[in-house]
Amino acid sequence: MKRWKVFVTMLCLPLVWVALQGTARAGEWTQSTFFTFSEPVEIPGRVLPAGSYLFKLMSGATNRNAVEIFSKNQTRSYGTFLTIPDRRMHPTGKPVIRLEERSADSPEAIHAWFYPGSYYGHEFVYPRVQHRGMVEASGRQASADSTGLAADVLGATKSVAGAVASGTRDTLHFLAKST
């Protein structure tokens, strides 16, 4: 009887290991990341008040450019946004949000989001009128790319990585944690 228990245990251990590996990769597939912002931030079409949010890629989608934003407890969806791929030269071990500079009376706009360790991120696409207003407010010139979308070529963005950023109005306080 003792041999039977050892045999069953040895048979079940690899199955448990395989099951755990599948759940660990689910977070990486959707790139689920929690962000806590201490000030309002703008996403295409709306402003998110200060608080905690879940950013993730659309589950089961073959299109890896659809980003969903939810409340921290995932009871409210703030939208699904088509993004364009963005590349960075040096990936970090922490989530990164790039923010677009805005006028002093407007909240920072989320320009792009990068998952930890990834060279490629997700650049949010703003409507042409909204983006033009953001660029004019920051005092930079915009140029149109080949698709006709306005783009701030000189990089009216700033990167904020991982843990806690602190400072003046120019720096947005937030916490980030990938799941």
C-alpha positions in Angstrom: 0.0 0.0 0.0 2.9 2.3 0.8 4.4 1.8 -2.7 1.0 2.6 -4.2 0.9 6.0 -2.4 4.5 6.8 -3.5 3.6 5.8 -7.1 0.4 8.0 -7.1 2.3 10.9 -5.6 5.1 10.7 -8.1 2.5 10.6 -10.9 0.6 13.6 -9.6 3.6 15.9 -9.0 4.4 16.5 -12.7 0.7 17.2 -13.4 0.5 19.8 -10.6 3.7 21.4 -11.9 2.3 21.6 -15.4 -0.9 23.2 -14.1 1.0 25.8 -12.1 3.1 26.7 -15.1 0.0 27.5 -17.2 -1.4 29.9 -14.6 1.9 31.7 -14.2 2.0 32.4 -17.9 -1.6 33.7 -18.0 -0.5 37.1 -16.5 2.4 37.4 -19.0 0.1 36.7 -21.9 -2.3 39.5 -21.0 0.5 41.6 -19.5 -1.7 42.4 -16.5 -0.3 45.4 -14.6 -1.8 47.5 -11.8 -1.0 51.2 -11.6 -1.9 53.6 -8.8 -1.9 57.2 -9.8 -1.8 60.0 -7.3 -3.2 62.6 -9.8 -5.7 62.4 -12.7 -4.3 61.1 -16.0 -5.7 61.2 -19.4 -6.4 58.3 -21.8 -7.9 58.7 -25.2 -11.4 60.1 -24.8 -11.5 60.5 -21.0 -9.7 61.5 -17.8 -9.1 58.9 -15.1 -9.3 60.3 -11.6 -6.4 59.5 -9.1 -6.7 55.8 -8.1 -5.7 52.3 -9.0 -6.3 50.7 -12.4 -5.6 47.4 -14.1 -4.0 47.6 -17.6 -4.0 44.4 -19.6 -4.1 43.1 -23.2 -7.5 41.9 -24.3 -7.8 38.2 -23.3 -7.8 35.6 -26.0 -7.3 38.2 -28.7 -5.1 37.5 -31.6 -4.6 41.2 -32.0 -1.9 42.1 -29.4 -2.6 45.8 -29.7 -5.9 46.0 -27.8 -5.4 47.3 -24.3 -8.2 47.2 -21.7 -8.3 49.4 -18.6 -10.3 48.4 -15.6 -10.8 49.6 -12.0 -8.6 47.9 -9.5 -11.2 45.3 -8.5 -12.1 44.8 -12.2 -15.8 45.8 -11.7 -15.7 48.7 -14.0 -14.2 48.9 -17.5 -12.8 52.3 -18.6 -12.5 51.2 -22.2 -10.7 49.1 -24.8 -8.1 51.0 -26.8 -6.3 50.1 -30.0 -2.7 50.9 -29.7 0.3 50.9 -32.0 3.6 49.1 -31.1 6.2 51.2 -29.5 9.8 50.2 -29.0 12.4 51.1 -26.4 16.1 50.5 -26.4 16.6 49.1 -22.9 13.8 47.1 -21.2 13.6 47.4 -17.4 12.4 44.9 -14.8 9.5 47.2 -13.9 6.4 48.5 -15.7 6.9 51.8 -17.4 4.4 54.5 -18.3 5.4 57.3 -20.7 3.5 60.5 -20.1 2.9 63.4 -22.5 3.5 66.8 -21.2 0.4 69.0 -21.0 -0.5 72.5 -20.0 -0.5 73.2 -16.2 -4.3 73.1 -16.0 -4.6 69.7 -17.7 -3.8 66.2 -16.4 -0.8 64.3 -17.9 -1.7 62.1 -20.8 -0.6 58.4 -21.0 1.5 58.1 -24.1 2.7 54.5 -23.9 2.8 51.5 -21.5 5.6 48.9 -21.4 5.4 45.5 -19.6 8.5 44.6 -17.5 11.4 43.1 -19.5 9.7 43.8 -22.9 11.3 45.8 -25.7 7.9 46.5 -27.2 5.1 48.5 -25.5 1.7 49.9 -26.4 1.4 53.5 -27.6 -2.1 55.0 -27.1 -3.6 56.7 -30.2 -5.3 60.0 -29.5 -7.8 61.6 -31.9 -6.1 64.1 -34.2 -7.8 67.1 -32.6 -7.1 66.0 -29.1 -3.5 65.2 -29.8 -3.0 68.6 -31.6 -4.3 70.4 -28.5 -1.9 68.4 -26.3 1.1 69.3 -28.5 0.1 73.0 -28.7 -0.3 73.1 -24.9 3.2 71.7 -24.5 4.6 74.3 -26.8 6.1 71.8 -29.3 5.5 71.3 -33.0 3.6 68.3 -34.3 4.2 66.6 -37.6 1.9 64.2 -39.4 3.1 60.7 -40.0 2.3 58.6 -43.1 -1.1 57.6 -41.7 -2.1 61.2 -41.1 -2.1 61.0 -37.4 -0.4 63.8 -35.5 2.8 62.7 -33.8 5.1 64.6 -31.5 8.4 63.8 -33.2 10.7 65.5 -30.7 9.4 63.4 -27.9 7.1 65.4 -25.6 7.1 62.4 -23.4 8.8 61.5 -20.2 9.3 58.0 -18.8 8.3 57.0 -15.3 9.4 53.6 -14.2 8.2 51.1 -11.6 8.1 52.1 -8.0 7.2 55.5 -6.7 8.0 58.7 -8.5 7.8 61.9 -6.5 8.3 65.6 -7.1 6.5 68.7 -8.4 3.7 69.1 -10.9 6.1 67.8 -13.6 6.3 64.4 -12.0 3.3 62.2 -11.5 3.2 60.0 -8.4 2.3 56.4 -9.1 2.9 52.8 -8.1 3.1 50.0 -10.6 2.9 46.2 -10.1 2.7 43.5 -12.7 0.8 40.4 -11.9 
